[in-house]
């Protein structure tokens, strides 16, 4: 969870020091705080891949590749057996 240190009192005092009235400074601080919170909420709700997610996806892909290679090897072995059987059968006839 992302957190942001936002000292509203210091922000309020800075605005007041440059000529904002106390009421204006409080409104600006409140609005700024809403913007910061909305930005953080939006960031939290965005789906981003973490290193863990990428590692998990990589492992799943490696497993699928291994399974595919196994199927290919089994198919190849089956074809070789079939070809050998057909060749042997043709020599008999």
PyMOL Python script that loads the backbone (N, CA, C, O; Angstrom):
from pymol import cmd

cmd.read_pdbstr("""\
ATOM      1  N   UNK A   1       0.845  -1.173   0.000  1.00  0.00           N
ATOM      2  CA  UNK A   1       0.000   0.000   0.000  1.00  0.00           C
ATOM      3  C   UNK A   1       0.893   1.239   0.000  1.00  0.00           C
ATOM      4  O   UNK A   1       1.838   1.326   0.783  1.00  0.00           O
ATOM      5  N   UNK A   2       0.592   2.196  -0.878  1.00  0.00           N
ATOM      6  CA  UNK A   2       1.377   3.411  -0.992  1.00  0.00           C
ATOM      7  C   UNK A   2       0.862   4.443  -0.010  1.00  0.00           C
ATOM      8  O   UNK A   2      -0.343   4.674   0.088  1.00  0.00           O
ATOM      9  N   UNK A   3       1.772   5.057   0.712  1.00  0.00           N
ATOM     10  CA  UNK A   3       1.393   6.139   1.611  1.00  0.00           C
ATOM     11  C   UNK A   3       2.220   7.355   1.267  1.00  0.00           C
ATOM     12  O   UNK A   3       3.327   7.244   0.739  1.00  0.00           O
ATOM     13  N   UNK A   4       1.687   8.485   1.563  1.00  0.00           N
ATOM     14  CA  UNK A   4       2.374   9.733   1.276  1.00  0.00           C
ATOM     15  C   UNK A   4       2.234  10.633   2.492  1.00  0.00           C
ATOM     16  O   UNK A   4       1.131  10.889   2.975  1.00  0.00           O
ATOM     17  N   UNK A   5       3.377  11.107   2.976  1.00  0.00           N
ATOM     18  CA  UNK A   5       3.351  12.021   4.118  1.00  0.00           C
ATOM     19  C   UNK A   5       2.976  13.407   3.594  1.00  0.00           C
ATOM     20  O   UNK A   5       3.683  13.983   2.767  1.00  0.00           O
ATOM     21  N   UNK A   6       1.883  13.920   4.073  1.00  0.00           N
ATOM     22  CA  UNK A   6       1.389  15.221   3.615  1.00  0.00           C
ATOM     23  C   UNK A   6       1.005  16.017   4.852  1.00  0.00           C
ATOM     24  O   UNK A   6      -0.057  15.809   5.439  1.00  0.00           O
ATOM     25  N   UNK A   7       1.889  16.934   5.238  1.00  0.00           N
ATOM     26  CA  UNK A   7       1.666  17.735   6.440  1.00  0.00           C
ATOM     27  C   UNK A   7       0.759  18.915   6.084  1.00  0.00           C
ATOM     28  O   UNK A   7       1.218  19.933   5.566  1.00  0.00           O
ATOM     29  N   UNK A   8      -0.524  18.759   6.369  1.00  0.00           N
ATOM     30  CA  UNK A   8      -1.490  19.789   6.005  1.00  0.00           C
ATOM     31  C   UNK A   8      -1.280  21.074   6.802  1.00  0.00           C
ATOM     32  O   UNK A   8      -1.559  22.166   6.307  1.00  0.00           O
ATOM     33  N   UNK A   9      -0.799  20.947   8.009  1.00  0.00           N
ATOM     34  CA  UNK A   9      -0.592  22.137   8.842  1.00  0.00           C
ATOM     35  C   UNK A   9       0.506  23.027   8.250  1.00  0.00           C
ATOM     36  O   UNK A   9       0.345  24.244   8.170  1.00  0.00           O
ATOM     37  N   UNK A  10       1.607  22.426   7.841  1.00  0.00           N
ATOM     38  CA  UNK A  10       2.701  23.193   7.227  1.00  0.00           C
ATOM     39  C   UNK A  10       2.233  23.815   5.922  1.00  0.00           C
ATOM     40  O   UNK A  10       2.528  24.979   5.649  1.00  0.00           O
ATOM     41  N   UNK A  11       1.513  23.061   5.121  1.00  0.00           N
ATOM     42  CA  UNK A  11       0.982  23.559   3.846  1.00  0.00           C
ATOM     43  C   UNK A  11       0.054  24.748   4.087  1.00  0.00           C
ATOM     44  O   UNK A  11       0.126  25.759   3.388  1.00  0.00           O
ATOM     45  N   UNK A  12      -0.812  24.610   5.079  1.00  0.00           N
ATOM     46  CA  UNK A  12      -1.738  25.676   5.456  1.00  0.00           C
ATOM     47  C   UNK A  12      -0.970  26.939   5.885  1.00  0.00           C
ATOM     48  O   UNK A  12      -1.312  28.047   5.470  1.00  0.00           O
ATOM     49  N   UNK A  13       0.050  26.766   6.703  1.00  0.00           N
ATOM     50  CA  UNK A  13       0.846  27.898   7.178  1.00  0.00           C
ATOM     51  C   UNK A  13       1.574  28.589   6.031  1.00  0.00           C
ATOM     52  O   UNK A  13       1.676  29.816   6.021  1.00  0.00           O
ATOM     53  N   UNK A  14       2.080  27.828   5.066  1.00  0.00           N
ATOM     54  CA  UNK A  14       2.768  28.412   3.913  1.00  0.00           C
ATOM     55  C   UNK A  14       1.818  29.258   3.074  1.00  0.00           C
ATOM     56  O   UNK A  14       2.178  30.352   2.640  1.00  0.00           O
ATOM     57  N   UNK A  15       0.628  28.763   2.849  1.00  0.00           N
ATOM     58  CA  UNK A  15      -0.359  29.534   2.082  1.00  0.00           C
ATOM     59  C   UNK A  15      -0.751  30.807   2.831  1.00  0.00           C
ATOM     60  O   UNK A  15      -0.883  31.875   2.235  1.00  0.00           O
ATOM     61  N   UNK A  16      -0.930  30.681   4.110  1.00  0.00           N
ATOM     62  CA  UNK A  16      -1.282  31.832   4.935  1.00  0.00           C
ATOM     63  C   UNK A  16      -0.156  32.871   4.909  1.00  0.00           C
ATOM     64  O   UNK A  16      -0.424  34.073   4.902  1.00  0.00           O
ATOM     65  N   UNK A  17       1.089  32.420   4.894  1.00  0.00           N
ATOM     66  CA  UNK A  17       2.247  33.316   4.898  1.00  0.00           C
ATOM     67  C   UNK A  17       2.368  34.117   3.605  1.00  0.00           C
ATOM     68  O   UNK A  17       2.917  35.219   3.619  1.00  0.00           O
ATOM     69  N   UNK A  18       1.872  33.593   2.499  1.00  0.00           N
ATOM     70  CA  UNK A  18       1.980  34.316   1.230  1.00  0.00           C
ATOM     71  C   UNK A  18       0.718  35.108   0.895  1.00  0.00           C
ATOM     72  O   UNK A  18       0.570  35.599  -0.224  1.00  0.00           O
ATOM     73  N   UNK A  19      -0.187  35.233   1.860  1.00  0.00           N
ATOM     74  CA  UNK A  19      -1.315  36.129   1.656  1.00  0.00           C
ATOM     75  C   UNK A  19      -2.685  35.491   1.568  1.00  0.00           C
ATOM     76  O   UNK A  19      -3.681  36.201   1.435  1.00  0.00           O
ATOM     77  N   UNK A  20      -2.764  34.204   1.637  1.00  0.00           N
ATOM     78  CA  UNK A  20      -4.080  33.572   1.652  1.00  0.00           C
ATOM     79  C   UNK A  20      -4.711  33.827   3.016  1.00  0.00           C
ATOM     80  O   UNK A  20      -4.030  33.888   4.039  1.00  0.00           O
ATOM     81  N   UNK A  21      -6.025  33.974   2.999  1.00  0.00           N
ATOM     82  CA  UNK A  21      -6.699  34.070   4.291  1.00  0.00           C
ATOM     83  C   UNK A  21      -6.726  32.672   4.906  1.00  0.00           C
ATOM     84  O   UNK A  21      -6.483  31.681   4.217  1.00  0.00           O
ATOM     85  N   UNK A  22      -7.019  32.597   6.188  1.00  0.00           N
ATOM     86  CA  UNK A  22      -7.060  31.296   6.858  1.00  0.00           C
ATOM     87  C   UNK A  22      -8.093  30.385   6.192  1.00  0.00           C
ATOM     88  O   UNK A  22      -7.840  29.197   5.994  1.00  0.00           O
ATOM     89  N   UNK A  23      -9.254  30.943   5.847  1.00  0.00           N
ATOM     90  CA  UNK A  23     -10.310  30.160   5.191  1.00  0.00           C
ATOM     91  C   UNK A  23      -9.880  29.664   3.819  1.00  0.00           C
ATOM     92  O   UNK A  23     -10.114  28.510   3.461  1.00  0.00           O
ATOM     93  N   UNK A  24      -9.231  30.572   3.035  1.00  0.00           N
ATOM     94  CA  UNK A  24      -8.763  30.175   1.702  1.00  0.00           C
ATOM     95  C   UNK A  24      -7.703  29.066   1.816  1.00  0.00           C
ATOM     96  O   UNK A  24      -7.736  28.084   1.074  1.00  0.00           O
ATOM     97  N   UNK A  25      -6.779  29.239   2.742  1.00  0.00           N
ATOM     98  CA  UNK A  25      -5.706  28.258   2.914  1.00  0.00           C
ATOM     99  C   UNK A  25      -6.290  26.890   3.287  1.00  0.00           C
ATOM    100  O   UNK A  25      -5.840  25.864   2.777  1.00  0.00           O
ATOM    101  N   UNK A  26      -7.282  26.876   4.168  1.00  0.00           N
ATOM    102  CA  UNK A  26      -7.889  25.609   4.579  1.00  0.00           C
ATOM    103  C   UNK A  26      -8.582  24.914   3.413  1.00  0.00           C
ATOM    104  O   UNK A  26      -8.511  23.693   3.277  1.00  0.00           O
ATOM    105  N   UNK A  27      -9.257  25.705   2.568  1.00  0.00           N
ATOM    106  CA  UNK A  27      -9.944  25.125   1.407  1.00  0.00           C
ATOM    107  C   UNK A  27      -8.926  24.551   0.426  1.00  0.00           C
ATOM    108  O   UNK A  27      -9.106  23.442  -0.078  1.00  0.00           O
ATOM    109  N   UNK A  28      -7.864  25.295   0.154  1.00  0.00           N
ATOM    110  CA  UNK A  28      -6.838  24.810  -0.773  1.00  0.00           C
ATOM    111  C   UNK A  28      -6.200  23.526  -0.234  1.00  0.00           C
ATOM    112  O   UNK A  28      -5.987  22.575  -0.986  1.00  0.00           O
ATOM    113  N   UNK A  29      -5.899  23.498   1.053  1.00  0.00           N
ATOM    114  CA  UNK A  29      -5.303  22.311   1.666  1.00  0.00           C
ATOM    115  C   UNK A  29      -6.256  21.127   1.564  1.00  0.00           C
ATOM    116  O   UNK A  29      -5.833  20.017   1.239  1.00  0.00           O
ATOM    117  N   UNK A  30      -7.517  21.348   1.833  1.00  0.00           N
ATOM    118  CA  UNK A  30      -8.500  20.262   1.763  1.00  0.00           C
ATOM    119  C   UNK A  30      -8.618  19.725   0.334  1.00  0.00           C
ATOM    120  O   UNK A  30      -8.676  18.513   0.123  1.00  0.00           O
ATOM    121  N   UNK A  31      -8.652  20.632  -0.644  1.00  0.00           N
ATOM    122  CA  UNK A  31      -8.735  20.200  -2.038  1.00  0.00           C
ATOM    123  C   UNK A  31      -7.479  19.443  -2.460  1.00  0.00           C
ATOM    124  O   UNK A  31      -7.555  18.428  -3.153  1.00  0.00           O
ATOM    125  N   UNK A  32      -6.324  19.951  -2.033  1.00  0.00           N
ATOM    126  CA  UNK A  32      -5.067  19.286  -2.371  1.00  0.00           C
ATOM    127  C   UNK A  32      -5.018  17.881  -1.762  1.00  0.00           C
ATOM    128  O   UNK A  32      -4.550  16.931  -2.390  1.00  0.00           O
ATOM    129  N   UNK A  33      -5.502  17.778  -0.552  1.00  0.00           N
ATOM    130  CA  UNK A  33      -5.522  16.479   0.117  1.00  0.00           C
ATOM    131  C   UNK A  33      -6.435  15.506  -0.629  1.00  0.00           C
ATOM    132  O   UNK A  33      -6.110  14.326  -0.753  1.00  0.00           O
ATOM    133  N   UNK A  34      -7.569  15.991  -1.123  1.00  0.00           N
ATOM    134  CA  UNK A  34      -8.469  15.147  -1.910  1.00  0.00           C
ATOM    135  C   UNK A  34      -7.800  14.667  -3.194  1.00  0.00           C
ATOM    136  O   UNK A  34      -7.949  13.510  -3.587  1.00  0.00           O
ATOM    137  N   UNK A  35      -7.057  15.570  -3.847  1.00  0.00           N
ATOM    138  CA  UNK A  35      -6.360  15.216  -5.084  1.00  0.00           C
ATOM    139  C   UNK A  35      -5.301  14.144  -4.810  1.00  0.00           C
ATOM    140  O   UNK A  35      -5.187  13.170  -5.555  1.00  0.00           O
ATOM    141  N   UNK A  36      -4.540  14.329  -3.750  1.00  0.00           N
ATOM    142  CA  UNK A  36      -3.513  13.349  -3.387  1.00  0.00           C
ATOM    143  C   UNK A  36      -4.156  12.000  -3.100  1.00  0.00           C
ATOM    144  O   UNK A  36      -3.686  10.975  -3.593  1.00  0.00           O
ATOM    145  N   UNK A  37      -5.214  11.986  -2.319  1.00  0.00           N
ATOM    146  CA  UNK A  37      -5.886  10.728  -1.988  1.00  0.00           C
ATOM    147  C   UNK A  37      -6.483  10.058  -3.229  1.00  0.00           C
ATOM    148  O   UNK A  37      -6.408   8.837  -3.371  1.00  0.00           O
ATOM    149  N   UNK A  38      -7.069  10.847  -4.118  1.00  0.00           N
ATOM    150  CA  UNK A  38      -7.642  10.291  -5.342  1.00  0.00           C
ATOM    151  C   UNK A  38      -6.548   9.694  -6.224  1.00  0.00           C
ATOM    152  O   UNK A  38      -6.737   8.636  -6.825  1.00  0.00           O
ATOM    153  N   UNK A  39      -5.410  10.371  -6.298  1.00  0.00           N
ATOM    154  CA  UNK A  39      -4.289   9.866  -7.089  1.00  0.00           C
ATOM    155  C   UNK A  39      -3.773   8.551  -6.516  1.00  0.00           C
ATOM    156  O   UNK A  39      -3.503   7.609  -7.260  1.00  0.00           O
ATOM    157  N   UNK A  40      -3.639   8.489  -5.207  1.00  0.00           N
ATOM    158  CA  UNK A  40      -3.178   7.259  -4.564  1.00  0.00           C
ATOM    159  C   UNK A  40      -4.184   6.128  -4.750  1.00  0.00           C
ATOM    160  O   UNK A  40      -3.793   4.984  -4.983  1.00  0.00           O
ATOM    161  N   UNK A  41      -5.480   6.438  -4.650  1.00  0.00           N
ATOM    162  CA  UNK A  41      -6.515   5.420  -4.863  1.00  0.00           C
ATOM    163  C   UNK A  41      -6.451   4.884  -6.293  1.00  0.00           C
ATOM    164  O   UNK A  41      -6.572   3.681  -6.526  1.00  0.00           O
ATOM    165  N   UNK A  42      -6.259   5.791  -7.238  1.00  0.00           N
ATOM    166  CA  UNK A  42      -6.180   5.381  -8.638  1.00  0.00           C
ATOM    167  C   UNK A  42      -4.956   4.496  -8.859  1.00  0.00           C
ATOM    168  O   UNK A  42      -5.027   3.507  -9.589  1.00  0.00           O
ATOM    169  N   UNK A  43      -3.846   4.845  -8.238  1.00  0.00           N
ATOM    170  CA  UNK A  43      -2.639   4.036  -8.369  1.00  0.00           C
ATOM    171  C   UNK A  43      -2.853   2.654  -7.765  1.00  0.00           C
ATOM    172  O   UNK A  43      -2.415   1.653  -8.333  1.00  0.00           O
ATOM    173  N   UNK A  44      -3.518   2.594  -6.626  1.00  0.00           N
ATOM    174  CA  UNK A  44      -3.788   1.314  -5.968  1.00  0.00           C
ATOM    175  C   UNK A  44      -4.703   0.432  -6.816  1.00  0.00           C
ATOM    176  O   UNK A  44      -4.567  -0.791  -6.810  1.00  0.00           O
ATOM    177  N   UNK A  45      -5.624   1.044  -7.538  1.00  0.00           N
ATOM    178  CA  UNK A  45      -6.601   0.284  -8.309  1.00  0.00           C
ATOM    179  C   UNK A  45      -6.113  -0.076  -9.710  1.00  0.00           C
ATOM    180  O   UNK A  45      -6.829  -0.735 -10.464  1.00  0.00           O
ATOM    181  N   UNK A  46      -4.913   0.345 -10.058  1.00  0.00           N
ATOM    182  CA  UNK A  46      -4.355   0.032 -11.363  1.00  0.00           C
ATOM    183  C   UNK A  46      -3.678  -1.329 -11.288  1.00  0.00           C
ATOM    184  O   UNK A  46      -2.917  -1.609 -10.362  1.00  0.00           O
ATOM    185  N   UNK A  47      -3.963  -2.160 -12.265  1.00  0.00           N
ATOM    186  CA  UNK A  47      -3.375  -3.490 -12.269  1.00  0.00           C
ATOM    187  C   UNK A  47      -1.995  -3.427 -12.891  1.00  0.00           C
ATOM    188  O   UNK A  47      -1.855  -3.239 -14.100  1.00  0.00           O
ATOM    189  N   UNK A  48      -0.989  -3.585 -12.073  1.00  0.00           N
ATOM    190  CA  UNK A  48       0.383  -3.621 -12.525  1.00  0.00           C
ATOM    191  C   UNK A  48       0.977  -4.975 -12.151  1.00  0.00           C
ATOM    192  O   UNK A  48       0.667  -5.533 -11.099  1.00  0.00           O
ATOM    193  N   UNK A  49       1.821  -5.486 -13.016  1.00  0.00           N
ATOM    194  CA  UNK A  49       2.463  -6.765 -12.735  1.00  0.00           C
ATOM    195  C   UNK A  49       3.643  -6.544 -11.797  1.00  0.00           C
ATOM    196  O   UNK A  49       4.451  -5.635 -11.992  1.00  0.00           O
ATOM    197  N   UNK A  50       3.724  -7.377 -10.797  1.00  0.00           N
ATOM    198  CA  UNK A  50       4.855  -7.338  -9.883  1.00  0.00           C
ATOM    199  C   UNK A  50       5.909  -8.336 -10.363  1.00  0.00           C
ATOM    200  O   UNK A  50       5.648  -9.133 -11.263  1.00  0.00           O
ATOM    201  N   UNK A  51       7.088  -8.291  -9.765  1.00  0.00           N
ATOM    202  CA  UNK A  51       8.125  -9.263 -10.114  1.00  0.00           C
ATOM    203  C   UNK A  51       7.623 -10.681  -9.855  1.00  0.00           C
ATOM    204  O   UNK A  51       7.904 -11.606 -10.617  1.00  0.00           O
ATOM    205  N   UNK A  52       6.878 -10.831  -8.766  1.00  0.00           N
ATOM    206  CA  UNK A  52       6.316 -12.154  -8.439  1.00  0.00           C
ATOM    207  C   UNK A  52       5.360 -12.614  -9.545  1.00  0.00           C
ATOM    208  O   UNK A  52       5.392 -13.775  -9.950  1.00  0.00           O
ATOM    209  N   UNK A  53       4.516 -11.707 -10.028  1.00  0.00           N
ATOM    210  CA  UNK A  53       3.584 -12.050 -11.106  1.00  0.00           C
ATOM    211  C   UNK A  53       4.336 -12.494 -12.351  1.00  0.00           C
ATOM    212  O   UNK A  53       3.961 -13.476 -12.992  1.00  0.00           O
ATOM    213  N   UNK A  54       5.402 -11.767 -12.695  1.00  0.00           N
ATOM    214  CA  UNK A  54       6.176 -12.098 -13.886  1.00  0.00           C
ATOM    215  C   UNK A  54       6.886 -13.437 -13.733  1.00  0.00           C
ATOM    216  O   UNK A  54       6.937 -14.227 -14.676  1.00  0.00           O
ATOM    217  N   UNK A  55       7.432 -13.693 -12.546  1.00  0.00           N
ATOM    218  CA  UNK A  55       8.097 -14.963 -12.291  1.00  0.00           C
ATOM    219  C   UNK A  55       7.102 -16.116 -12.392  1.00  0.00           C
ATOM    220  O   UNK A  55       7.406 -17.158 -12.973  1.00  0.00           O
ATOM    221  N   UNK A  56       5.919 -15.925 -11.827  1.00  0.00           N
ATOM    222  CA  UNK A  56       4.880 -16.952 -11.886  1.00  0.00           C
ATOM    223  C   UNK A  56       4.472 -17.228 -13.331  1.00  0.00           C
ATOM    224  O   UNK A  56       4.307 -18.384 -13.719  1.00  0.00           O
ATOM    225  N   UNK A  57       4.308 -16.178 -14.125  1.00  0.00           N
ATOM    226  CA  UNK A  57       3.932 -16.346 -15.528  1.00  0.00           C
ATOM    227  C   UNK A  57       5.041 -17.069 -16.299  1.00  0.00           C
ATOM    228  O   UNK A  57       4.767 -17.918 -17.147  1.00  0.00           O
ATOM    229  N   UNK A  58       6.284 -16.726 -15.996  1.00  0.00           N
ATOM    230  CA  UNK A  58       7.417 -17.372 -16.658  1.00  0.00           C
ATOM    231  C   UNK A  58       7.444 -18.868 -16.343  1.00  0.00           C
ATOM    232  O   UNK A  58       7.665 -19.688 -17.234  1.00  0.00           O
ATOM    233  N   UNK A  59       7.220 -19.222 -15.076  1.00  0.00           N
ATOM    234  CA  UNK A  59       7.207 -20.637 -14.694  1.00  0.00           C
ATOM    235  C   UNK A  59       6.070 -21.391 -15.371  1.00  0.00           C
ATOM    236  O   UNK A  59       6.245 -22.533 -15.795  1.00  0.00           O
ATOM    237  N   UNK A  60       4.911 -20.759 -15.471  1.00  0.00           N
ATOM    238  CA  UNK A  60       3.774 -21.406 -16.143  1.00  0.00           C
ATOM    239  C   UNK A  60       4.092 -21.647 -17.619  1.00  0.00           C
ATOM    240  O   UNK A  60       3.769 -22.700 -18.169  1.00  0.00           O
ATOM    241  N   UNK A  61       4.731 -20.656 -18.254  1.00  0.00           N
ATOM    242  CA  UNK A  61       5.086 -20.818 -19.665  1.00  0.00           C
ATOM    243  C   UNK A  61       6.126 -21.920 -19.848  1.00  0.00           C
ATOM    244  O   UNK A  61       6.044 -22.707 -20.792  1.00  0.00           O
ATOM    245  N   UNK A  62       7.101 -21.974 -18.945  1.00  0.00           N
ATOM    246  CA  UNK A  62       8.113 -23.019 -19.034  1.00  0.00           C
ATOM    247  C   UNK A  62       7.477 -24.400 -18.875  1.00  0.00           C
ATOM    248  O   UNK A  62       7.869 -25.344 -19.561  1.00  0.00           O
ATOM    249  N   UNK A  63       6.508 -24.521 -17.985  1.00  0.00           N
ATOM    250  CA  UNK A  63       5.808 -25.789 -17.796  1.00  0.00           C
ATOM    251  C   UNK A  63       5.035 -26.172 -19.058  1.00  0.00           C
ATOM    252  O   UNK A  63       5.057 -27.331 -19.472  1.00  0.00           O
ATOM    253  N   UNK A  64       4.359 -25.208 -19.664  1.00  0.00           N
ATOM    254  CA  UNK A  64       3.605 -25.496 -20.893  1.00  0.00           C
ATOM    255  C   UNK A  64       4.541 -25.894 -22.024  1.00  0.00           C
ATOM    256  O   UNK A  64       4.217 -26.779 -22.816  1.00  0.00           O
ATOM    257  N   UNK A  65       5.704 -25.243 -22.106  1.00  0.00           N
ATOM    258  CA  UNK A  65       6.683 -25.597 -23.145  1.00  0.00           C
ATOM    259  C   UNK A  65       7.185 -27.013 -22.918  1.00  0.00           C
ATOM    260  O   UNK A  65       7.316 -27.789 -23.864  1.00  0.00           O
ATOM    261  N   UNK A  66       7.469 -27.354 -21.658  1.00  0.00           N
ATOM    262  CA  UNK A  66       7.937 -28.709 -21.349  1.00  0.00           C
ATOM    263  C   UNK A  66       6.874 -29.740 -21.714  1.00  0.00           C
ATOM    264  O   UNK A  66       7.196 -30.782 -22.284  1.00  0.00           O
ATOM    265  N   UNK A  67       5.613 -29.464 -21.393  1.00  0.00           N
ATOM    266  CA  UNK A  67       4.534 -30.393 -21.736  1.00  0.00           C
ATOM    267  C   UNK A  67       4.402 -30.540 -23.252  1.00  0.00           C
ATOM    268  O   UNK A  67       4.196 -31.643 -23.758  1.00  0.00           O
ATOM    269  N   UNK A  68       4.521 -29.430 -23.967  1.00  0.00           N
ATOM    270  CA  UNK A  68       4.437 -29.458 -25.429  1.00  0.00           C
ATOM    271  C   UNK A  68       5.583 -30.273 -26.015  1.00  0.00           C
ATOM    272  O   UNK A  68       5.383 -31.069 -26.932  1.00  0.00           O
ATOM    273  N   UNK A  69       6.789 -30.069 -25.478  1.00  0.00           N
ATOM    274  CA  UNK A  69       7.939 -30.845 -25.950  1.00  0.00           C
ATOM    275  C   UNK A  69       7.756 -32.336 -25.693  1.00  0.00           C
ATOM    276  O   UNK A  69       8.171 -33.165 -26.502  1.00  0.00           O
ATOM    277  N   UNK A  70       7.137 -32.673 -24.570  1.00  0.00           N
ATOM    278  CA  UNK A  70       6.854 -34.079 -24.254  1.00  0.00           C
ATOM    279  C   UNK A  70       5.881 -34.663 -25.264  1.00  0.00           C
ATOM    280  O   UNK A  70       6.082 -35.778 -25.745  1.00  0.00           O
ATOM    281  N   UNK A  71       4.837 -33.929 -25.588  1.00  0.00           N
ATOM    282  CA  UNK A  71       3.847 -34.392 -26.564  1.00  0.00           C
ATOM    283  C   UNK A  71       4.510 -34.555 -27.932  1.00  0.00           C
ATOM    284  O   UNK A  71       4.244 -35.524 -28.643  1.00  0.00           O
ATOM    285  N   UNK A  72       5.361 -33.619 -28.293  1.00  0.00           N
ATOM    286  CA  UNK A  72       6.061 -33.713 -29.579  1.00  0.00           C
ATOM    287  C   UNK A  72       6.935 -34.968 -29.608  1.00  0.00           C
ATOM    288  O   UNK A  72       6.938 -35.705 -30.594  1.00  0.00           O
ATOM    289  N   UNK A  73       7.676 -35.208 -28.522  1.00  0.00           N
ATOM    290  CA  UNK A  73       8.543 -36.389 -28.451  1.00  0.00           C
ATOM    291  C   UNK A  73       7.729 -37.674 -28.530  1.00  0.00           C
ATOM    292  O   UNK A  73       8.130 -38.621 -29.207  1.00  0.00           O
ATOM    293  N   UNK A  74       6.587 -37.715 -27.844  1.00  0.00           N
ATOM    294  CA  UNK A  74       5.735 -38.902 -27.876  1.00  0.00           C
ATOM    295  C   UNK A  74       5.174 -39.126 -29.281  1.00  0.00           C
ATOM    296  O   UNK A  74       5.108 -40.261 -29.754  1.00  0.00           O
ATOM    297  N   UNK A  75       4.777 -38.053 -29.934  1.00  0.00           N
ATOM    298  CA  UNK A  75       4.241 -38.155 -31.293  1.00  0.00           C
ATOM    299  C   UNK A  75       5.321 -38.637 -32.252  1.00  0.00           C
ATOM    300  O   UNK A  75       5.072 -39.483 -33.111  1.00  0.00           O
ATOM    301  N   UNK A  76       6.515 -38.096 -32.097  1.00  0.00           N
ATOM    302  CA  UNK A  76       7.638 -38.501 -32.942  1.00  0.00           C
ATOM    303  C   UNK A  76       7.945 -39.991 -32.742  1.00  0.00           C
ATOM    304  O   UNK A  76       8.150 -40.723 -33.710  1.00  0.00           O
ATOM    305  N   UNK A  77       7.973 -40.427 -31.489  1.00  0.00           N
ATOM    306  CA  UNK A  77       8.230 -41.838 -31.198  1.00  0.00           C
ATOM    307  C   UNK A  77       7.144 -42.720 -31.809  1.00  0.00           C
ATOM    308  O   UNK A  77       7.432 -43.788 -32.349  1.00  0.00           O
ATOM    309  N   UNK A  78       5.906 -42.269 -31.720  1.00  0.00           N
ATOM    310  CA  UNK A  78       4.800 -43.022 -32.314  1.00  0.00           C
ATOM    311  C   UNK A  78       4.924 -43.121 -33.820  1.00  0.00           C
ATOM    312  O   UNK A  78       4.647 -44.169 -34.403  1.00  0.00           O
ATOM    313  N   UNK A  79       5.340 -42.034 -34.454  1.00  0.00           N
ATOM    314  CA  UNK A  79       5.512 -42.048 -35.908  1.00  0.00           C
ATOM    315  C   UNK A  79       6.650 -42.969 -36.320  1.00  0.00           C
ATOM    316  O   UNK A  79       6.561 -43.685 -37.318  1.00  0.00           O
ATOM    317  N   UNK A  80       7.717 -42.940 -35.535  1.00  0.00           N
ATOM    318  CA  UNK A  80       8.843 -43.827 -35.843  1.00  0.00           C
ATOM    319  C   UNK A  80       8.415 -45.286 -35.712  1.00  0.00           C
ATOM    320  O   UNK A  80       8.743 -46.107 -36.569  1.00  0.00           O
ATOM    321  N   UNK A  81       7.683 -45.616 -34.645  1.00  0.00           N
ATOM    322  CA  UNK A  81       7.186 -46.988 -34.475  1.00  0.00           C
ATOM    323  C   UNK A  81       6.262 -47.380 -35.634  1.00  0.00           C
ATOM    324  O   UNK A  81       6.344 -48.496 -36.148  1.00  0.00           O
ATOM    325  N   UNK A  82       5.396 -46.471 -36.034  1.00  0.00           N
ATOM    326  CA  UNK A  82       4.456 -46.748 -37.117  1.00  0.00           C
ATOM    327  C   UNK A  82       5.213 -46.968 -38.424  1.00  0.00           C
ATOM    328  O   UNK A  82       4.919 -47.900 -39.172  1.00  0.00           O
ATOM    329  N   UNK A  83       6.208 -46.086 -38.696  1.00  0.00           N
ATOM    330  CA  UNK A  83       6.981 -46.197 -39.932  1.00  0.00           C
ATOM    331  C   UNK A  83       7.770 -47.506 -39.943  1.00  0.00           C
ATOM    332  O   UNK A  83       7.847 -48.187 -40.965  1.00  0.00           O
ATOM    333  N   UNK A  84       8.351 -47.848 -38.796  1.00  0.00           N
ATOM    334  CA  UNK A  84       9.104 -49.096 -38.694  1.00  0.00           C
ATOM    335  C   UNK A  84       8.176 -50.289 -38.914  1.00  0.00           C
ATOM    336  O   UNK A  84       8.530 -51.239 -39.613  1.00  0.00           O
ATOM    337  N   UNK A  85       7.003 -50.235 -38.322  1.00  0.00           N
ATOM    338  CA  UNK A  85       6.019 -51.317 -38.486  1.00  0.00           C
ATOM    339  C   UNK A  85       5.565 -51.451 -39.919  1.00  0.00           C
ATOM    340  O   UNK A  85       5.457 -52.564 -40.433  1.00  0.00           O
ATOM    341  N   UNK A  86       5.296 -50.327 -40.578  1.00  0.00           N
ATOM    342  CA  UNK A  86       4.860 -50.360 -41.973  1.00  0.00           C
ATOM    343  C   UNK A  86       5.979 -50.917 -42.849  1.00  0.00           C
ATOM    344  O   UNK A  86       5.743 -51.741 -43.732  1.00  0.00           O
ATOM    345  N   UNK A  87       7.219 -50.446 -42.584  1.00  0.00           N
ATOM    346  CA  UNK A  87       8.367 -50.944 -43.365  1.00  0.00           C
ATOM    347  C   UNK A  87       8.551 -52.433 -43.194  1.00  0.00           C
ATOM    348  O   UNK A  87       8.823 -53.148 -44.159  1.00  0.00           O
ATOM    349  N   UNK A  88       8.405 -52.905 -41.967  1.00  0.00           N
ATOM    350  CA  UNK A  88       8.546 -54.332 -41.690  1.00  0.00           C
ATOM    351  C   UNK A  88       7.427 -55.120 -42.373  1.00  0.00           C
ATOM    352  O   UNK A  88       7.665 -56.188 -42.937  1.00  0.00           O
ATOM    353  N   UNK A  89       6.200 -54.578 -42.318  1.00  0.00           N
ATOM    354  CA  UNK A  89       5.057 -55.225 -42.934  1.00  0.00           C
ATOM    355  C   UNK A  89       5.230 -55.306 -44.450  1.00  0.00           C
ATOM    356  O   UNK A  89       4.883 -56.317 -45.061  1.00  0.00           O
ATOM    357  N   UNK A  90       5.767 -54.239 -45.062  1.00  0.00           N
ATOM    358  CA  UNK A  90       5.956 -54.216 -46.520  1.00  0.00           C
ATOM    359  C   UNK A  90       7.008 -55.239 -46.948  1.00  0.00           C
ATOM    360  O   UNK A  90       6.886 -55.828 -48.022  1.00  0.00           O
ATOM    361  N   UNK A  91       8.036 -55.460 -46.129  1.00  0.00           N
ATOM    362  CA  UNK A  91       9.063 -56.439 -46.479  1.00  0.00           C
ATOM    363  C   UNK A  91       8.502 -57.855 -46.437  1.00  0.00           C
ATOM    364  O   UNK A  91       8.962 -58.729 -47.172  1.00  0.00           O
ATOM    365  N   UNK A  92       7.511 -58.083 -45.582  1.00  0.00           N
ATOM    366  CA  UNK A  92       6.911 -59.408 -45.490  1.00  0.00           C
ATOM    367  C   UNK A  92       6.045 -59.722 -46.698  1.00  0.00           C
ATOM    368  O   UNK A  92       5.906 -60.887 -47.070  1.00  0.00           O
ATOM    369  N   UNK A  93       5.478 -58.735 -47.297  1.00  0.00           N
ATOM    370  CA  UNK A  93       4.556 -58.974 -48.424  1.00  0.00           C
ATOM    371  C   UNK A  93       5.183 -58.717 -49.717  1.00  0.00           C
ATOM    372  O   UNK A  93       4.542 -58.871 -50.756  1.00  0.00           O
TER     373      UNK A  93
END
""", "prot")
cmd.dss("prot")
cmd.show_as("cartoon", "prot")
cmd.util.cbc("prot")
cmd.orient("prot")
